[in-house]
Amino acid sequence: MSTVPLTQGIALAAYLEKVLAGEADLENLLDSPEYANVALASCFHGLQHYLADESLRQSDLVYRQMQEREMRLLISCLREGASTEKIGRISFLQSDA
């Protein structure tokens, strides 16, 4: 099981906190060669869902809260150097559970 290198995870987590605060653009991150590494690769699919769902978050409070909770979970996992498998399971999609 591989883990996200801690320095990569911490840098990505800091950027994602800015995204949550409205101070940075997620699309710029996903297109940036600076962040093209194991940390971003492990959560790229989930972040694409987050990016695509911007209008849904604006119109649905419950969905926004769920996605923000998932983003905070992702940030926490990145900071602790979690496994790429654990990070990859954060989907930003509504659960039926």
SULWO-V197715 format. One line per field, one symbol per residue. ss: DSSP state (A for helix, B for strand, O for the rest). phi: phi as a letter, one per 20 degrees, with the letter a starting at -180 (. if undefined). psi: psi as a letter, one per 20 degrees, with the letter a starting at -180 (. if undefined). Layout:
ss = ???
phi = ???
psi = ???
//
This chain:
ss = OOBOOAAAAAAAAAAAAAAAOOOOOAAAAAAOAAAOOAAAAAAAAAAAAAAAOAAAAAAOAAAAAAAAAAAAAAAAAAAOOOBAAAAAOOOOOOOOO
phi = .edfggffffffgffffffgemdbdfffffeeffdfbggfgfcgfffffgffegffffdcgfffffffffffffgffffemfffffffefdmdfeef
psi = pqqppghgggggggghhhghijiqphhhghiphhjnaggghhjggghhggghjghhhhiogggggghhghghgggggghjlrqhgghhioijqpqi.
//
